Amino acid sequence: MGVFVFLPLVLPLTAWPIARLAEQHLHPRTATRLLTGVAAVMAACSTLCLALVMVVGTAQLPGNPLPDGWSDPEVRAAVPYDEVVGKAAIPALFAVLVVCGRTWWRHARVRRRAHRALAGLRNTEVAVLPDGEPYAYALPGGGRRDRVVVTTGLLKCLEPAERRALFAHERAHLSARHHRLLLTVRLAAQANPFLRPLRTAVSYTTERWADEDAAQTVGSRRTVARAIGKAALVSRGAAAATPAGLAGLAAAGPVPRRVAALLGPAPAVRAWPSLFTAVGVAAWGAATGAVVSAMSSANSAVTMVLILHAATPL
């Protein structure tokens, strides 16, 4: 395997340029899908390679349950500096699994608590809570259980057209399954800290995606911008009052940037940026990094399997 087993651990650095440029130059839908796909591939590849290195480190420990042949010099030689990196990979992989598992569990727990909190209300697409605190969020439930939750405190602060824009924005989150994309990049960033810029970018682009969909639904970008700005002003400080930490299901994102984007021209819809632009070069660089990461991890996995098979007596 050589140094190729370490490449997926650092190749996420190639995605840093596109994480920033995609927010500014790509359509939010294209940017979200591109960044989420790159983050998922790179996180999976880096975790796989970390597990391969961990096998070498575990084989060095006395009393381990692995076959004795796996600690042969031929196996250990497959990883450079096997004594150091092999043992360091054990707690690193354990930490990745614990953090990702805890995040997944908390995400599921918050959704369950949210649905239980709405059990006494009518089973409608929009659930209005009798709460003076102004906030709203999209609550995914799968199919017919998807609901938009809003408080009376927020509805009182918005005009009818702004309410329609708010509902359209939250419905866009649900129809595009943004919660899945956000969870994917969150887990990816926890699996490999180098992917954190992509998580930040996707948190913004999903909001912009919902903004653009809402603008198309209501037919006025200015109305959506006004609704976003007014909701952000009146709900400042209300996130702490949101039950069960539900504010994290649909964060507001950087509101001034979103409002400024809505007051400008609509972003051009194109599947892939031109190579002869800065964003095109960054996009191709991130895509190339993801492909190289996948190839390196696949090559390392096949090589490790062949070496372990040869070292294990029949």
C-alpha positions as CSV (number, residue, x, y, z in Angstrom):
1,M,0.0,0.0,0.0
2,G,2.8,2.4,0.8
3,V,1.9,6.1,1.2
4,F,-1.2,5.6,-0.9
5,V,-3.1,4.5,2.2
6,F,-2.5,8.0,3.7
7,L,-3.7,10.0,0.7
8,P,-7.4,9.8,1.5
9,L,-6.7,11.3,4.9
10,V,-5.3,14.5,3.4
11,L,-7.0,14.7,0.0
12,P,-10.0,16.6,1.5
13,L,-7.7,19.6,1.4
14,T,-8.3,19.7,-2.4
15,A,-12.0,20.6,-1.7
16,W,-11.3,23.7,0.3
17,P,-11.3,26.1,-2.7
18,I,-14.7,24.8,-4.0
19,A,-16.2,25.0,-0.6
20,R,-15.9,28.8,-0.7
21,L,-16.3,29.5,-4.5
22,A,-19.4,27.3,-4.8
23,E,-21.3,29.5,-2.4
24,Q,-20.7,32.5,-4.6
25,H,-20.7,31.2,-8.2
26,L,-22.8,28.1,-8.4
27,H,-26.6,27.6,-8.2
28,P,-27.3,26.5,-4.6
29,R,-28.8,23.2,-5.8
30,T,-25.7,22.4,-7.8
31,A,-23.4,23.5,-5.0
32,T,-25.2,21.5,-2.4
33,R,-25.2,18.3,-4.3
34,L,-21.5,18.7,-5.4
35,L,-20.2,19.5,-1.9
36,T,-22.3,16.8,-0.3
37,G,-21.1,14.1,-2.8
38,V,-17.5,15.1,-2.5
39,A,-17.7,15.1,1.3
40,A,-19.4,11.7,1.5
41,V,-16.9,10.1,-0.8
42,M,-13.9,11.5,0.9
43,A,-15.1,10.7,4.4
44,A,-15.9,7.1,3.5
45,C,-12.5,6.7,1.8
46,S,-10.5,8.2,4.7
47,T,-12.4,6.1,7.2
48,L,-11.7,2.9,5.2
49,C,-8.0,3.7,5.0
50,L,-7.9,4.5,8.7
51,A,-9.5,1.0,9.4
52,L,-6.8,-0.6,7.2
53,V,-4.0,1.0,9.1
54,M,-5.8,0.1,12.3
55,V,-5.6,-3.6,11.3
56,V,-1.8,-3.4,11.2
57,G,-1.7,-1.7,14.6
58,T,-4.1,-4.2,16.2
59,A,-2.0,-7.1,15.0
60,Q,0.9,-5.7,16.9
61,L,-0.9,-5.8,20.2
62,P,-0.4,-8.9,22.5
63,G,-3.4,-11.1,23.0
64,N,-5.3,-9.7,20.0
65,P,-7.9,-12.0,18.5
66,L,-6.5,-11.6,14.9
67,P,-4.7,-14.5,13.2
68,D,-0.9,-14.7,14.1
69,G,0.0,-14.4,10.4
70,W,-1.4,-10.9,10.3
71,S,1.5,-9.6,12.4
72,D,4.1,-11.0,10.0
73,P,6.8,-8.6,8.7
74,E,5.2,-8.7,5.2
75,V,1.9,-7.4,6.6
76,R,3.5,-4.7,8.7
77,A,5.7,-3.6,5.8
78,A,2.5,-2.7,3.8
79,V,2.2,0.5,6.0
80,P,5.0,3.0,6.4
81,Y,6.0,3.6,10.1
82,D,3.7,0.8,11.0
83,E,4.6,0.8,14.7
84,V,3.6,4.4,15.2
85,V,0.7,5.0,12.8
86,G,-0.7,1.5,13.3
87,K,-1.2,2.0,17.0
88,A,-2.3,5.6,16.6
89,A,-5.0,4.6,14.2
90,I,-6.8,2.5,16.8
91,P,-7.9,5.3,19.1
92,A,-8.5,7.6,16.0
93,L,-10.9,5.1,14.4
94,F,-12.6,4.5,17.7
95,A,-13.1,8.2,18.2
96,V,-14.6,8.6,14.7
97,L,-17.1,5.7,15.3
98,V,-18.1,7.1,18.7
99,V,-18.6,10.7,17.5
100,C,-20.5,9.7,14.4
101,G,-22.6,7.2,16.2
102,R,-23.5,9.8,18.9
103,T,-24.5,12.3,16.2
104,W,-26.7,9.8,14.4
105,W,-28.4,8.9,17.7
106,R,-29.0,12.5,18.8
107,H,-30.4,13.3,15.3
108,A,-32.9,10.5,15.6
109,R,-33.8,11.4,19.2
110,V,-34.5,15.0,18.3
111,R,-36.8,14.0,15.5
112,R,-38.7,11.5,17.8
113,R,-39.1,14.1,20.5
114,A,-40.3,16.7,17.9
115,H,-43.0,14.4,16.6
116,R,-44.1,13.5,20.1
117,A,-44.4,17.2,21.0
118,L,-46.9,17.6,18.1
119,A,-48.9,14.6,19.0
120,G,-51.8,16.7,20.4
121,L,-52.1,18.9,17.3
122,R,-54.1,18.2,14.2
123,N,-52.4,16.1,11.6
124,T,-51.9,18.9,9.1
125,E,-49.0,19.9,6.8
126,V,-48.5,23.0,8.9
127,A,-48.5,22.7,12.7
128,V,-49.1,26.0,14.5
129,L,-47.8,26.1,18.1
130,P,-49.4,28.4,20.6
131,D,-46.1,29.9,21.6
132,G,-45.2,33.6,21.9
133,E,-41.6,32.9,20.9
134,P,-41.1,33.5,17.2
135,Y,-39.5,30.6,15.4
136,A,-40.2,28.1,12.6
137,Y,-38.6,24.9,11.3
138,A,-39.1,22.0,8.9
139,L,-39.7,18.7,10.6
140,P,-39.0,15.7,8.4
141,G,-40.9,12.5,9.1
142,G,-40.9,10.6,5.8
143,G,-43.6,11.2,3.3
144,R,-46.9,12.2,4.8
145,R,-45.4,12.8,8.2
146,D,-43.3,15.8,6.9
147,R,-44.5,19.0,8.7
148,V,-43.8,22.7,8.8
149,V,-43.8,23.9,12.4
150,V,-44.4,27.6,13.2
151,T,-45.4,29.5,16.3
152,T,-48.1,32.1,16.6
153,G,-45.5,34.5,17.8
154,L,-43.8,34.4,14.4
155,L,-47.0,34.5,12.4
156,K,-48.2,37.7,14.1
157,C,-45.0,39.4,12.9
158,L,-45.4,38.5,9.2
159,E,-47.7,39.8,6.5
160,P,-49.8,37.3,4.5
161,A,-47.4,37.3,1.6
162,E,-44.4,36.8,3.9
163,R,-46.2,33.9,5.6
164,R,-46.5,32.2,2.2
165,A,-42.8,32.8,1.6
166,L,-42.0,31.3,4.9
167,F,-44.1,28.2,4.3
168,A,-42.6,27.8,0.8
169,H,-39.1,28.0,2.2
170,E,-39.7,25.3,4.8
171,R,-41.5,23.1,2.4
172,A,-38.5,23.4,0.1
173,H,-36.4,22.0,2.8
174,L,-38.7,19.0,3.2
175,S,-39.2,18.3,-0.5
176,A,-35.4,18.3,-1.2
177,R,-34.7,16.3,1.9
178,H,-32.1,18.8,3.1
179,H,-31.9,17.2,6.5
180,R,-30.3,14.1,4.9
181,L,-27.7,16.2,3.1
182,L,-26.9,18.2,6.3
183,L,-26.6,15.0,8.3
184,T,-24.3,13.6,5.6
185,V,-21.9,16.5,5.6
186,R,-22.0,16.7,9.4
187,L,-21.0,13.0,9.7
188,A,-18.3,13.5,7.0
189,A,-16.8,16.4,8.9
190,Q,-16.6,14.4,12.1
191,A,-15.0,11.5,10.2
192,N,-12.4,13.8,8.8
193,P,-11.9,17.3,10.3
194,F,-10.5,18.5,6.9
195,L,-14.1,18.4,5.6
196,R,-15.4,21.0,8.0
197,P,-15.4,23.8,5.4
198,L,-17.7,21.7,3.2
199,R,-20.1,21.3,6.1
200,T,-20.2,25.1,6.7
201,A,-20.7,25.7,3.0
202,V,-23.6,23.1,2.7
203,S,-25.3,24.7,5.7
204,Y,-25.5,27.9,3.7
205,T,-26.2,26.5,0.3
206,T,-29.2,24.5,1.5
207,E,-30.7,27.7,2.9
208,R,-30.1,29.4,-0.4
209,W,-31.6,26.5,-2.3
210,A,-34.8,26.8,-0.2
211,D,-34.8,30.6,-0.7
212,E,-34.7,30.2,-4.5
213,D,-37.4,27.6,-4.5
214,A,-39.5,29.8,-2.3
215,A,-39.0,32.7,-4.6
216,Q,-40.2,30.7,-7.6
217,T,-43.2,29.5,-5.6
218,V,-44.4,32.9,-4.5
219,G,-43.2,34.7,-7.6
220,S,-41.3,37.5,-5.8
221,R,-37.7,37.4,-4.7
222,R,-38.1,40.6,-2.7
223,T,-41.0,39.1,-0.7
224,V,-38.9,36.1,0.3
225,A,-36.0,38.5,1.2
226,R,-38.3,40.6,3.3
227,A,-39.7,37.5,5.1
228,I,-36.3,36.1,5.8
229,G,-35.0,39.4,7.2
230,K,-38.1,40.1,9.3
231,A,-38.1,36.5,10.7
232,A,-34.5,36.7,11.6
233,L,-35.0,40.0,13.4
234,V,-38.0,39.0,15.5
235,S,-36.6,35.5,16.2
236,R,-33.2,36.7,17.5
237,G,-32.6,34.9,20.7
238,A,-35.6,32.6,20.3
239,A,-33.5,29.6,19.3
240,A,-32.8,28.8,22.9
241,A,-36.5,28.5,23.5
242,T,-37.0,26.0,20.7
243,P,-38.1,22.7,22.4
244,A,-35.7,19.8,22.3
245,G,-33.1,21.7,20.4
246,L,-35.1,21.7,17.2
247,A,-33.4,24.9,16.0
248,G,-30.7,22.7,14.6
249,L,-33.1,21.0,12.1
250,A,-33.1,24.1,9.9
251,A,-30.6,26.8,10.9
252,A,-31.2,30.2,9.5
253,G,-27.7,30.6,8.1
254,P,-26.0,34.0,7.4
255,V,-29.1,36.0,6.8
256,P,-27.5,39.2,5.4
257,R,-25.8,37.2,2.6
258,R,-29.1,35.4,1.8
259,V,-31.1,38.6,1.7
260,A,-28.4,40.3,-0.5
261,A,-28.5,37.3,-2.9
262,L,-32.3,37.4,-3.2
263,L,-32.2,41.1,-3.9
264,G,-29.8,40.5,-6.8
265,P,-30.5,38.5,-10.0
266,A,-31.4,34.9,-9.9
267,P,-28.5,32.5,-10.1
268,A,-27.9,30.7,-13.4
269,V,-28.9,27.1,-13.5
270,R,-26.2,25.0,-15.0
271,A,-25.1,21.4,-14.3
272,W,-21.3,22.0,-14.2
273,P,-19.2,25.2,-14.3
274,S,-16.8,25.9,-17.2
275,L,-13.3,24.7,-16.7
276,F,-12.0,28.2,-17.8
277,T,-13.2,29.8,-14.6
278,A,-11.9,29.8,-11.0
279,V,-15.0,27.9,-9.8
280,G,-14.6,25.4,-12.6
281,V,-11.0,24.7,-11.7
282,A,-11.9,24.4,-8.1
283,A,-14.8,22.0,-8.9
284,W,-12.6,19.8,-11.1
285,G,-9.9,19.9,-8.4
286,A,-12.4,18.7,-5.8
287,A,-13.8,16.0,-8.1
288,T,-10.3,14.8,-9.0
289,G,-9.4,14.7,-5.3
290,A,-12.5,12.6,-4.7
291,V,-11.7,10.2,-7.5
292,V,-8.1,9.8,-6.4
293,S,-9.2,9.3,-2.9
294,A,-11.6,6.5,-4.0
295,M,-8.9,4.9,-6.2
296,S,-6.3,5.0,-3.4
297,S,-8.6,3.5,-0.8
298,A,-9.8,0.8,-3.2
299,N,-6.2,0.0,-4.1
300,S,-5.2,-0.1,-0.5
301,A,-8.1,-2.3,0.5
302,V,-7.4,-4.8,-2.3
303,T,-3.7,-4.9,-1.5
304,M,-4.4,-5.4,2.2
305,V,-6.8,-8.3,1.5
306,L,-4.3,-10.0,-0.7
307,I,-1.5,-9.6,1.8
308,L,-3.6,-10.8,4.7
309,H,-4.9,-13.8,2.6
310,A,-1.3,-14.8,1.8
311,A,-0.2,-14.4,5.4
312,T,-3.0,-16.4,6.8
313,P,-2.3,-20.2,6.8
314,L,-5.0,-22.3,5.3
